[in-house]
Amino acid sequence: MSDGTIEECVDEFDGFVDTLTKYPEPVLALALRIHLAALLRALLESHRLTKAQAHEFLRDMRREVFDEDGPDPEHTLRS
């Protein structure tokens, strides 16, 4: 997956999320968490993601959320 593709996807996703103005941010965050969990489960079940990769992804997300040493670009989901 190229960085351009990721950037385009993030931009499109941001645009969509911006249209959801009637929902407070905590509701959006919970809905995104539910969808992300379902996506990760589907990737695990289809063997397109290992448990180790899922753990690594979630560790990186935690670091990004809590600004713990910033994101680690070497540990991202890749197809």
C-alpha positions in Angstrom: 0.0 0.0 0.0 1.5 3.3 -1.0 1.6 6.4 1.3 -0.5 8.3 -1.3 -3.2 5.8 -1.0 -3.2 6.0 2.8 -3.2 9.8 2.7 -6.1 9.8 0.2 -8.1 7.4 2.4 -7.5 9.5 5.5 -8.6 12.7 3.7 -11.7 11.0 2.4 -12.5 9.5 5.8 -11.9 12.9 7.5 -14.3 14.5 5.0 -17.0 11.9 5.8 -16.5 12.3 9.6 -16.9 16.1 9.2 -20.4 15.5 7.9 -21.4 13.8 11.1 -21.9 17.0 13.0 -25.0 15.9 14.8 -23.0 13.5 16.9 -20.8 14.5 19.8 -17.1 13.5 19.6 -17.4 10.8 22.3 -20.2 9.1 20.3 -18.1 9.3 17.1 -15.1 7.9 19.0 -17.1 4.9 20.3 -18.6 4.2 16.9 -15.2 4.3 15.3 -13.9 1.9 18.1 -16.7 -0.5 17.4 -16.0 -0.5 13.6 -12.3 -0.7 14.1 -12.7 -3.7 16.4 -14.9 -5.4 13.9 -12.4 -4.7 11.1 -9.5 -6.1 13.1 -11.5 -9.2 14.0 -12.4 -9.7 10.3 -8.7 -9.3 9.3 -7.7 -11.8 12.0 -10.4 -14.4 11.0 -9.4 -14.1 7.3 -5.7 -14.6 8.2 -4.8 -11.2 6.7 -3.5 -10.1 10.0 -1.7 -12.0 12.8 -2.4 -11.6 16.5 1.1 -10.1 16.9 0.4 -7.6 14.2 -2.9 -6.6 15.8 -1.2 -6.2 19.2 1.5 -4.1 17.6 -1.1 -1.9 15.8 -3.0 -1.4 19.1 0.2 -0.6 21.0 1.1 2.0 18.3 -2.4 3.5 18.5 -2.0 3.8 22.3 1.3 5.6 21.9 -0.2 8.0 19.4 -3.2 8.7 21.6 -1.2 9.3 24.7 1.8 10.9 22.8 4.1 8.3 24.2 7.2 8.6 22.0 5.0 9.4 19.0 4.0 7.0 16.3 6.4 4.3 15.0 6.2 4.3 11.2 7.9 0.9 11.1 4.9 -0.7 12.8 1.8 0.0 10.8 -0.7 -2.3 9.2 0.3 -3.1 5.6 -1.5 -5.2 3.0 
